[in-house]
Amino acid sequence: MKATTYCYDKKYKLEKEPLVRYYVCSINPENEGIAETVYRAVREHWHIENSLHWRPDIDFGQDWMQVKSC
């Protein structure tokens, strides 16, 4: 699959080069239920990600230890 993102820099009023990303996926894009299939896959992925990072965030306070630059 291919996804293209177009960006516009409001400050300088310039259109940036499009960002093209390619994905390898076993989901058939012709499938009628592709939206729900992709939605479910993304939700399952982030459920796993969030459950893995929850423990370090709570035990070590990683959410509060963000380095900020001036």
Biopython code that builds the backbone (N, CA, C, O; Angstrom):
import numpy as np
from Bio.PDB.StructureBuilder import StructureBuilder

atoms = [
    (1, "MET", "N", (0.835, -1.172, 0.000)),
    (1, "MET", "CA", (0.000, 0.000, 0.000)),
    (1, "MET", "C", (0.883, 1.240, 0.000)),
    (1, "MET", "O", (2.047, 1.186, 0.397)),
    (2, "LYS", "N", (0.342, 2.314, -0.431)),
    (2, "LYS", "CA", (1.067, 3.579, -0.525)),
    (2, "LYS", "C", (0.232, 4.684, 0.114)),
    (2, "LYS", "O", (-0.972, 4.783, -0.123)),
    (3, "ALA", "N", (0.885, 5.512, 0.928)),
    (3, "ALA", "CA", (0.197, 6.660, 1.542)),
    (3, "ALA", "C", (1.028, 7.905, 1.269)),
    (3, "ALA", "O", (2.246, 7.898, 1.442)),
    (4, "THR", "N", (0.367, 8.964, 0.845)),
    (4, "THR", "CA", (1.054, 10.225, 0.551)),
    (4, "THR", "C", (0.495, 11.312, 1.447)),
    (4, "THR", "O", (-0.720, 11.477, 1.558)),
    (5, "THR", "N", (1.395, 12.058, 2.089)),
    (5, "THR", "CA", (1.004, 13.165, 2.958)),
    (5, "THR", "C", (1.539, 14.457, 2.360)),
    (5, "THR", "O", (2.710, 14.547, 1.992)),
    (6, "TYR", "N", (0.666, 15.456, 2.269)),
    (6, "TYR", "CA", (1.060, 16.759, 1.741)),
    (6, "TYR", "C", (1.121, 17.748, 2.896)),
    (6, "TYR", "O", (0.182, 17.833, 3.688)),
    (7, "CYS", "N", (2.211, 18.493, 3.000)),
    (7, "CYS", "CA", (2.399, 19.456, 4.089)),
    (7, "CYS", "C", (2.511, 20.871, 3.535)),
    (7, "CYS", "O", (2.993, 21.093, 2.424)),
    (8, "TYR", "N", (2.054, 21.807, 4.337)),
    (8, "TYR", "CA", (2.134, 23.211, 3.971)),
    (8, "TYR", "C", (2.683, 23.981, 5.158)),
    (8, "TYR", "O", (2.129, 23.908, 6.255)),
    (9, "ASP", "N", (3.755, 24.713, 4.954)),
    (9, "ASP", "CA", (4.382, 25.513, 5.998)),
    (9, "ASP", "C", (3.677, 26.859, 6.058)),
    (9, "ASP", "O", (3.865, 27.705, 5.183)),
    (10, "LYS", "N", (2.860, 27.057, 7.100)),
    (10, "LYS", "CA", (2.068, 28.293, 7.209)),
    (10, "LYS", "C", (2.946, 29.512, 7.460)),
    (10, "LYS", "O", (2.645, 30.613, 7.000)),
    (11, "LYS", "N", (4.031, 29.303, 8.192)),
    (11, "LYS", "CA", (4.898, 30.428, 8.535)),
    (11, "LYS", "C", (5.530, 31.038, 7.285)),
    (11, "LYS", "O", (5.499, 32.255, 7.103)),
    (12, "TYR", "N", (6.097, 30.204, 6.435)),
    (12, "TYR", "CA", (6.786, 30.679, 5.232)),
    (12, "TYR", "C", (5.924, 30.583, 3.980)),
    (12, "TYR", "O", (6.361, 30.954, 2.890)),
    (13, "LYS", "N", (4.716, 30.092, 4.134)),
    (13, "LYS", "CA", (3.755, 29.942, 3.033)),
    (13, "LYS", "C", (4.345, 29.164, 1.854)),
    (13, "LYS", "O", (4.272, 29.572, 0.695)),
    (14, "LEU", "N", (4.926, 28.037, 2.212)),
    (14, "LEU", "CA", (5.532, 27.166, 1.204)),
    (14, "LEU", "C", (4.899, 25.792, 1.282)),
    (14, "LEU", "O", (4.574, 25.302, 2.363)),
    (15, "GLU", "N", (4.729, 25.182, 0.132)),
    (15, "GLU", "CA", (4.275, 23.798, 0.106)),
    (15, "GLU", "C", (5.514, 22.911, 0.114)),
    (15, "GLU", "O", (6.388, 23.032, -0.744)),
    (16, "LYS", "N", (5.573, 22.023, 1.091)),
    (16, "LYS", "CA", (6.727, 21.133, 1.197)),
    (16, "LYS", "C", (6.562, 19.944, 0.256)),
    (16, "LYS", "O", (5.476, 19.676, -0.258)),
    (17, "GLU", "N", (7.664, 19.248, 0.050)),
    (17, "GLU", "CA", (7.627, 18.059, -0.798)),
    (17, "GLU", "C", (6.707, 17.023, -0.177)),
    (17, "GLU", "O", (6.721, 16.856, 1.042)),
    (18, "PRO", "N", (5.917, 16.328, -0.964)),
    (18, "PRO", "CA", (5.039, 15.308, -0.384)),
    (18, "PRO", "C", (5.855, 14.173, 0.242)),
    (18, "PRO", "O", (6.913, 13.790, -0.259)),
    (19, "LEU", "N", (5.337, 13.657, 1.334)),
    (19, "LEU", "CA", (5.961, 12.528, 2.013)),
    (19, "LEU", "C", (5.233, 11.268, 1.564)),
    (19, "LEU", "O", (4.028, 11.131, 1.776)),
    (20, "VAL", "N", (5.963, 10.353, 0.946)),
    (20, "VAL", "CA", (5.368, 9.116, 0.448)),
    (20, "VAL", "C", (5.870, 7.973, 1.312)),
    (20, "VAL", "O", (7.073, 7.807, 1.515)),
    (21, "ARG", "N", (4.914, 7.178, 1.824)),
    (21, "ARG", "CA", (5.259, 6.012, 2.639)),
    (21, "ARG", "C", (4.649, 4.781, 1.997)),
    (21, "ARG", "O", (3.537, 4.824, 1.472)),
    (22, "TYR", "N", (5.386, 3.688, 2.044)),
    (22, "TYR", "CA", (4.915, 2.421, 1.503)),
    (22, "TYR", "C", (4.777, 1.427, 2.639)),
    (22, "TYR", "O", (5.621, 1.377, 3.534)),
    (23, "TYR", "N", (3.721, 0.638, 2.605)),
    (23, "TYR", "CA", (3.455, -0.353, 3.636)),
    (23, "TYR", "C", (3.324, -1.720, 2.994)),
    (23, "TYR", "O", (2.743, -1.861, 1.918)),
    (24, "VAL", "N", (3.865, -2.716, 3.659)),
    (24, "VAL", "CA", (3.678, -4.096, 3.238)),
    (24, "VAL", "C", (2.606, -4.666, 4.151)),
    (24, "VAL", "O", (2.736, -4.634, 5.375)),
    (25, "CYS", "N", (1.557, -5.182, 3.554)),
    (25, "CYS", "CA", (0.415, -5.621, 4.341)),
    (25, "CYS", "C", (-0.261, -6.792, 3.647)),
    (25, "CYS", "O", (-0.310, -6.858, 2.419)),
    (26, "SER", "N", (-0.777, -7.704, 4.437)),
    (26, "SER", "CA", (-1.465, -8.856, 3.848)),
    (26, "SER", "C", (-2.964, -8.612, 3.706)),
    (26, "SER", "O", (-3.694, -9.497, 3.259)),
    (27, "ILE", "N", (-3.432, -7.419, 4.081)),
    (27, "ILE", "CA", (-4.856, -7.098, 3.964)),
    (27, "ILE", "C", (-5.163, -6.713, 2.516)),
    (27, "ILE", "O", (-4.472, -5.885, 1.923)),
    (28, "ASN", "N", (-6.182, -7.310, 1.972)),
    (28, "ASN", "CA", (-6.581, -7.038, 0.594)),
    (28, "ASN", "C", (-7.305, -5.686, 0.529)),
    (28, "ASN", "O", (-8.352, -5.534, 1.159)),
    (29, "PRO", "N", (-6.782, -4.706, -0.209)),
    (29, "PRO", "CA", (-7.441, -3.401, -0.276)),
    (29, "PRO", "C", (-8.801, -3.437, -0.976)),
    (29, "PRO", "O", (-9.575, -2.487, -0.866)),
    (30, "GLU", "N", (-9.094, -4.507, -1.684)),
    (30, "GLU", "CA", (-10.382, -4.649, -2.372)),
    (30, "GLU", "C", (-11.475, -5.154, -1.423)),
    (30, "GLU", "O", (-12.653, -5.176, -1.779)),
    (31, "ASN", "N", (-11.075, -5.557, -0.222)),
    (31, "ASN", "CA", (-12.004, -6.114, 0.759)),
    (31, "ASN", "C", (-13.021, -5.063, 1.203)),
    (31, "ASN", "O", (-12.659, -3.917, 1.470)),
    (32, "GLU", "N", (-14.288, -5.455, 1.281)),
    (32, "GLU", "CA", (-15.342, -4.514, 1.692)),
    (32, "GLU", "C", (-15.177, -4.082, 3.144)),
    (32, "GLU", "O", (-15.513, -2.946, 3.481)),
    (33, "GLY", "N", (-14.676, -4.945, 4.005)),
    (33, "GLY", "CA", (-14.539, -4.634, 5.423)),
    (33, "GLY", "C", (-13.148, -4.168, 5.802)),
    (33, "GLY", "O", (-12.717, -4.361, 6.939)),
    (34, "ILE", "N", (-12.428, -3.547, 4.850)),
    (34, "ILE", "CA", (-11.043, -3.152, 5.116)),
    (34, "ILE", "C", (-10.953, -2.122, 6.246)),
    (34, "ILE", "O", (-10.027, -2.176, 7.055)),
    (35, "ALA", "N", (-11.895, -1.196, 6.308)),
    (35, "ALA", "CA", (-11.836, -0.149, 7.338)),
    (35, "ALA", "C", (-11.895, -0.773, 8.734)),
    (35, "ALA", "O", (-11.110, -0.409, 9.609)),
    (36, "GLU", "N", (-12.807, -1.692, 8.939)),
    (36, "GLU", "CA", (-12.919, -2.322, 10.257)),
    (36, "GLU", "C", (-11.716, -3.213, 10.548)),
    (36, "GLU", "O", (-11.261, -3.275, 11.690)),
    (37, "THR", "N", (-11.199, -3.898, 9.543)),
    (37, "THR", "CA", (-10.031, -4.758, 9.726)),
    (37, "THR", "C", (-8.818, -3.937, 10.147)),
    (37, "THR", "O", (-8.110, -4.308, 11.083)),
    (38, "VAL", "N", (-8.579, -2.829, 9.464)),
    (38, "VAL", "CA", (-7.445, -1.973, 9.795)),
    (38, "VAL", "C", (-7.651, -1.337, 11.166)),
    (38, "VAL", "O", (-6.716, -1.265, 11.964)),
    (39, "TYR", "N", (-8.859, -0.879, 11.441)),
    (39, "TYR", "CA", (-9.177, -0.289, 12.742)),
    (39, "TYR", "C", (-8.862, -1.274, 13.865)),
    (39, "TYR", "O", (-8.213, -0.917, 14.848)),
    (40, "ARG", "N", (-9.321, -2.503, 13.714)),
    (40, "ARG", "CA", (-9.093, -3.525, 14.736)),
    (40, "ARG", "C", (-7.598, -3.804, 14.908)),
    (40, "ARG", "O", (-7.121, -3.937, 16.036)),
    (41, "ALA", "N", (-6.858, -3.894, 13.806)),
    (41, "ALA", "CA", (-5.421, -4.161, 13.873)),
    (41, "ALA", "C", (-4.684, -3.031, 14.593)),
    (41, "ALA", "O", (-3.800, -3.290, 15.409)),
    (42, "VAL", "N", (-5.043, -1.785, 14.296)),
    (42, "VAL", "CA", (-4.396, -0.636, 14.940)),
    (42, "VAL", "C", (-4.719, -0.609, 16.423)),
    (42, "VAL", "O", (-3.834, -0.384, 17.249)),
    (43, "ARG", "N", (-5.978, -0.836, 16.767)),
    (43, "ARG", "CA", (-6.383, -0.832, 18.180)),
    (43, "ARG", "C", (-5.658, -1.928, 18.952)),
    (43, "ARG", "O", (-5.208, -1.692, 20.074)),
    (44, "GLU", "N", (-5.537, -3.122, 18.374)),
    (44, "GLU", "CA", (-4.836, -4.215, 19.048)),
    (44, "GLU", "C", (-3.361, -3.876, 19.233)),
    (44, "GLU", "O", (-2.783, -4.173, 20.279)),
    (45, "HIS", "N", (-2.756, -3.263, 18.235)),
    (45, "HIS", "CA", (-1.345, -2.875, 18.334)),
    (45, "HIS", "C", (-1.139, -1.897, 19.484)),
    (45, "HIS", "O", (-0.248, -2.089, 20.311)),
    (46, "TRP", "N", (-1.962, -0.846, 19.539)),
    (46, "TRP", "CA", (-1.785, 0.164, 20.589)),
    (46, "TRP", "C", (-2.162, -0.357, 21.954)),
    (46, "TRP", "O", (-1.639, 0.127, 22.958)),
    (47, "HIS", "N", (-3.056, -1.331, 22.028)),
    (47, "HIS", "CA", (-3.366, -1.953, 23.314)),
    (47, "HIS", "C", (-2.120, -2.644, 23.865)),
    (47, "HIS", "O", (-1.809, -2.528, 25.051)),
    (48, "ILE", "N", (-1.415, -3.359, 22.998)),
    (48, "ILE", "CA", (-0.183, -4.040, 23.416)),
    (48, "ILE", "C", (0.874, -3.012, 23.793)),
    (48, "ILE", "O", (1.518, -3.144, 24.834)),
    (49, "GLU", "N", (1.063, -1.990, 22.962)),
    (49, "GLU", "CA", (2.053, -0.944, 23.260)),
    (49, "GLU", "C", (1.779, -0.292, 24.606)),
    (49, "GLU", "O", (2.687, -0.150, 25.426)),
    (50, "ASN", "N", (0.548, 0.098, 24.835)),
    (50, "ASN", "CA", (0.206, 0.786, 26.075)),
    (50, "ASN", "C", (0.375, -0.114, 27.290)),
    (50, "ASN", "O", (0.817, 0.346, 28.343)),
    (51, "SER", "N", (0.031, -1.389, 27.159)),
    (51, "SER", "CA", (0.178, -2.289, 28.305)),
    (51, "SER", "C", (1.647, -2.565, 28.611)),
    (51, "SER", "O", (2.000, -2.789, 29.769)),
    (52, "LEU", "N", (2.506, -2.553, 27.599)),
    (52, "LEU", "CA", (3.938, -2.762, 27.833)),
    (52, "LEU", "C", (4.594, -1.557, 28.487)),
    (52, "LEU", "O", (5.503, -1.719, 29.301)),
    (53, "HIS", "N", (4.151, -0.352, 28.148)),
    (53, "HIS", "CA", (4.781, 0.859, 28.659)),
    (53, "HIS", "C", (4.170, 1.351, 29.957)),
    (53, "HIS", "O", (4.705, 2.267, 30.581)),
    (54, "TRP", "N", (3.064, 0.765, 30.373)),
    (54, "TRP", "CA", (2.387, 1.228, 31.572)),
    (54, "TRP", "C", (3.260, 1.043, 32.804)),
    (54, "TRP", "O", (3.376, 1.956, 33.621)),
    (55, "ARG", "N", (3.871, -0.118, 32.947)),
    (55, "ARG", "CA", (4.678, -0.417, 34.135)),
    (55, "ARG", "C", (5.857, 0.546, 34.291)),
    (55, "ARG", "O", (6.010, 1.114, 35.372)),
    (56, "PRO", "N", (6.710, 0.764, 33.262)),
    (56, "PRO", "CA", (7.803, 1.733, 33.438)),
    (56, "PRO", "C", (7.299, 3.143, 33.727)),
    (56, "PRO", "O", (7.921, 3.883, 34.489)),
    (57, "ASP", "N", (6.175, 3.513, 33.120)),
    (57, "ASP", "CA", (5.641, 4.851, 33.359)),
    (57, "ASP", "C", (5.264, 5.025, 34.826)),
    (57, "ASP", "O", (5.544, 6.065, 35.422)),
    (58, "ILE", "N", (4.637, 4.023, 35.400)),
    (58, "ILE", "CA", (4.193, 4.109, 36.793)),
    (58, "ILE", "C", (5.366, 3.924, 37.754)),
    (58, "ILE", "O", (5.538, 4.719, 38.678)),
    (59, "ASP", "N", (6.171, 2.886, 37.547)),
    (59, "ASP", "CA", (7.260, 2.586, 38.478)),
    (59, "ASP", "C", (8.365, 3.632, 38.458)),
    (59, "ASP", "O", (8.890, 3.999, 39.509)),
    (60, "PHE", "N", (8.722, 4.110, 37.282)),
    (60, "PHE", "CA", (9.865, 5.011, 37.165)),
    (60, "PHE", "C", (9.460, 6.458, 36.887)),
    (60, "PHE", "O", (10.324, 7.331, 36.800)),
    (61, "GLY", "N", (8.177, 6.724, 36.749)),
    (61, "GLY", "CA", (7.705, 8.081, 36.514)),
    (61, "GLY", "C", (8.218, 8.669, 35.210)),
    (61, "GLY", "O", (8.532, 9.857, 35.142)),
    (62, "GLN", "N", (8.303, 7.844, 34.177)),
    (62, "GLN", "CA", (8.870, 8.307, 32.911)),
    (62, "GLN", "C", (8.068, 9.435, 32.274)),
    (62, "GLN", "O", (8.631, 10.256, 31.549)),
    (63, "ASP", "N", (6.773, 9.489, 32.529)),
    (63, "ASP", "CA", (5.969, 10.561, 31.948)),
    (63, "ASP", "C", (6.343, 11.914, 32.520)),
    (63, "ASP", "O", (6.139, 12.940, 31.871)),
    (64, "TRP", "N", (6.887, 11.930, 33.724)),
    (64, "TRP", "CA", (7.228, 13.190, 34.372)),
    (64, "TRP", "C", (8.693, 13.550, 34.200)),
    (64, "TRP", "O", (9.104, 14.635, 34.613)),
    (65, "MET", "N", (9.502, 12.667, 33.597)),
    (65, "MET", "CA", (10.939, 12.904, 33.440)),
    (65, "MET", "C", (11.263, 13.303, 32.009)),
    (65, "MET", "O", (12.187, 12.746, 31.417)),
    (66, "GLN", "N", (10.553, 14.221, 31.454)),
    (66, "GLN", "CA", (10.794, 14.640, 30.074)),
    (66, "GLN", "C", (11.858, 15.741, 30.062)),
    (66, "GLN", "O", (11.774, 16.716, 30.808)),
    (67, "VAL", "N", (12.838, 15.564, 29.216)),
    (67, "VAL", "CA", (13.895, 16.564, 29.063)),
    (67, "VAL", "C", (13.384, 17.639, 28.118)),
    (67, "VAL", "O", (12.917, 17.339, 27.019)),
    (68, "LYS", "N", (13.472, 18.869, 28.541)),
    (68, "LYS", "CA", (12.992, 19.976, 27.701)),
    (68, "LYS", "C", (14.158, 20.879, 27.347)),
    (68, "LYS", "O", (14.988, 21.209, 28.193)),
    (69, "SER", "N", (14.206, 21.268, 26.091)),
    (69, "SER", "CA", (15.279, 22.160, 25.663)),
    (69, "SER", "C", (14.714, 23.563, 25.467)),
    (69, "SER", "O", (13.540, 23.727, 25.135)),
    (70, "CYS", "N", (15.547, 24.561, 25.673)),
    (70, "CYS", "CA", (15.109, 25.951, 25.535)),
    (70, "CYS", "C", (15.316, 26.444, 24.140)),
    (70, "CYS", "O", (15.003, 27.596, 23.840)),
]
sb = StructureBuilder()
sb.init_structure("model")
sb.init_model(0)
sb.init_chain("A")
sb.init_seg("    ")
for serial, (resi, resn, name, xyz) in enumerate(atoms, 1):
    if name == "N":
        sb.init_residue(resn, " ", resi, " ")
    sb.init_atom(name, np.array(xyz, "f"), 0.0, 1.0, " ", f" {name:<3s}", serial, name[0])
structure = sb.get_structure()
